[in-house]
């Protein structure tokens, strides 16, 4: 195996393990992360041409360690130019023996790294960028392309994120047990953000960004492998699989969006649905319920309906009622209102929506207006529905959403 | 979220500034560019040539008609355009706040090709 795509897959898998080895050996997460990135870039060029080395992880550790040695030497030389101790550490002392055997605790390193990259001192975009590079093994150029910013901007963001982690005094170690639940919640949120970046972009000119869904699912799978007993990790993985399964049907070739009720369900990914349903069923049976499990369960009910009319809205309503208790938020209320409308009629849904009118978090939100328009349309109030679709179309910053909302409004022209 | 920050100013006001004030404002702008570059929020800046160099092109009976000068009668004209990528509109407005001396600043969200089906 030496195709560029296969090499890239292997490198992404090895990246966090190599970084773990380096950080435990040298400390200095920021410098080690740069060194590993350079080793990955070197491998991405050489392996497809020369073939994958016998011990790929050892190769990467050796190359990255050499890079670290150079950096450490360079810094010493700068600091103490007159002293002859700049090269006090012979290269061999730094360089790994090359064997993959004896590199300890590889699996745990990935988890430790995830916790570090999702450090609470970082903003969400920084957590996302650093996770993709340090844990996902993506290059800065790939992360930059995924977020449609110049490579220099993304490089700066990643470097700033590492400085912030350093300044916060974070260490390459698992967070203390009392902090772990909260930190894991952030990790799950970051993986969900990565997924959504790819999912919402999966049409039109941004197809490359769509790779992020694959990457998020890969990382969630890895996390589930490391923490098989955690129901929320299983819930997130199930939610990603059950949502991604609908991706082939969610947009037309011209990039326009197809609402769930109108999607061609024969194009949904049956294998992903089966895997997601099995995961969420098992998690719900074994572990305390949480928001990702509930969202996955809702996605499963949608995915299991052969036709939109077969959707078990009563079950979805019960799940939203639970979700509203476990993790209340304006977005949950929005979706809860849709489920309520499908079971008890549009007026009941509109009544629940009205509770969001005074909520500052939803002020000017296009989705609130879009849902209201939909429920008004169901209630037969065509004029009001048209007006709300137009309001939603003006507020969204998404081109395909705007096109969809304007289309709905146009359909209701007298 | 990507935004453009549009800075409108009146060239006459700018010329009438007391000595040193123009340099001070330019330094505020340059320092802000450095800060936004370091934080990874800066994407690009366009500084526009004086509006006397502008041509306005409009259709009259389906034929393009060119006139000298900027579109509109306002004394304040577009002077520069910053493209930024920040967490929220609040952060964009905070950045715009540093640019208001002797100018009017408008923050506009950019459209995204990504979207969620409903």
Contacts between the chains, C-beta under 8 A, distances in Angstrom:
chain1	res1	chain2	res2	distance
A	123	B	87	6.0
A	124	B	87	7.3
A	125	B	87	6.7
A	126	B	40	7.8
A	147	B	85	7.9
A	148	B	2	7.8
A	149	B	43	6.3
A	149	B	85	5.5
A	150	B	43	6.6
A	150	B	44	8.0
A	153	B	37	7.9
A	153	B	40	5.4
A	153	B	41	7.9
A	153	B	42	6.7
A	153	B	43	6.2
A	153	B	85	7.0
A	154	B	40	6.9
A	156	B	37	6.3
A	156	B	38	6.4
A	156	B	39	7.4
A	156	B	40	4.3
A	157	B	39	7.7
A	157	B	40	3.0
A	158	B	40	7.8
A	160	B	38	6.6
A	160	B	39	6.0
A	160	B	40	5.7
A	197	B	114	7.7
A	199	B	116	7.9
A	200	B	114	4.0
A	200	B	115	6.0
A	200	B	116	5.3
A	201	B	113	7.0
A	201	B	114	4.1
A	203	B	115	7.9
A	204	B	113	5.0
A	205	B	113	5.7
A	206	B	113	5.3
A	206	B	114	6.2
A	209	B	114	7.4
A	250	B	117	4.9
A	251	B	117	7.2
A	255	B	113	7.5
A	257	B	115	5.7
A	257	B	116	7.6
A	257	B	117	4.3
A	257	B	118	7.3
A	258	B	117	6.0
A	259	B	117	5.4
A	259	B	118	5.4
A	260	B	117	6.5
A	260	B	118	8.0
A	263	B	117	7.9
A	367	B	118	7.8
A	370	B	118	5.7
A	371	B	118	7.8
A	374	B	118	7.2
A	396	B	115	7.7
A	397	B	1	7.5
A	397	B	109	4.7
A	397	B	110	7.1
A	397	B	111	5.6
A	397	B	112	5.6
A	398	B	111	7.0
A	398	B	112	5.2
A	398	B	113	7.8
A	398	B	114	6.2
A	398	B	115	3.8
A	398	B	116	7.4
A	399	B	111	5.0
A	399	B	112	6.8
A	399	B	113	5.6
A	399	B	115	6.8
A	400	B	113	7.2
A	400	B	114	7.7
A	400	B	115	3.7
A	401	B	115	4.1
A	401	B	116	6.8
A	401	B	118	7.5
A	402	B	111	7.5
A	404	B	115	7.5
A	404	B	117	7.7
A	404	B	118	6.9
